[in-house]
Amino acid sequence: MKNLVILLTALFITFSCTQQKANQTAKIPYTEAKNYFVKNTYKTNAVTSKKITSQQEFDDIFGMATTMGKDGKPTSIDFSKNYVIALIGVETNKPTDFLIKNLVREKDDIILSYAIKEEGTENSYTILPTKILIVSKQYDGNIISNKL
């Protein structure tokens, strides 16, 4: 009887520890893609988060913005190993950036938390602000974005 109680206690402790780990969130590593712009054919009236899994889908939304210098080439994206999470903002004439606060996995969901930084000076032109995150396919899931 004493051995049965010890065995059940050990199993209970093991199960409790396993259950806690399953409910925790895990940070997801990502790389930020540089030197791309949102094509003017893409329209949105609210901040949009998109999961992009193919080069064709990516090329339908984004163009390359190659510049002079060492870091002027757009970031290479291998869609056979990665997918993209793109945040696309509304058209604005102010310098605007998305600040990524957190990218975590929670069960089958990938949760992207971000803030928007907008500066007060107005430009004579408009942009569609964007942030492009390259994520390994091993961290696949439903994308949920939260503005902080």
C-alpha positions, 0 to 999 in steps of 0.5 A: 500500500505504501509503495502504491501511494509513493508511485501515485504521488510520483505520477501526480508530480510528473503529470503536474509538471508536464501540464504546466510546461504545455500551458507556458508560452515560448518566445519565437525567434525571427529576422526582420526583412529590410528594403521592401515596400508595400505596393500601391495596389495594396489597400487597407483601412486598418492595420493588417497582419498577414501570414505569407507562405509563398514567394508569389503571395509576397511579390503580390504585396511587396516590391524591392527597395534596393539602395546604394551601399553595403546593406542596400539589398533586400533581405533574402527570404527562403519560403521553403524553410520560412514564412513571413508575418507582415504588419501593414499600416494605413496610409500616412504622411508621417514617419511611422514604425511598428515596434515588435514587443513580443512574438510567442507561441501559445498552443497552436497560436502565434501571438504578435504584440506590437506598438506603433510609433508615429512622429509628428512631422508631416511629409509631402508624400504618403507611405504604407508603413510595414514590418516584415518578420521572417519566421521558421516554419517549425514555429507554424500556427495561427497568427494573432496580432495585438496592438499594445 
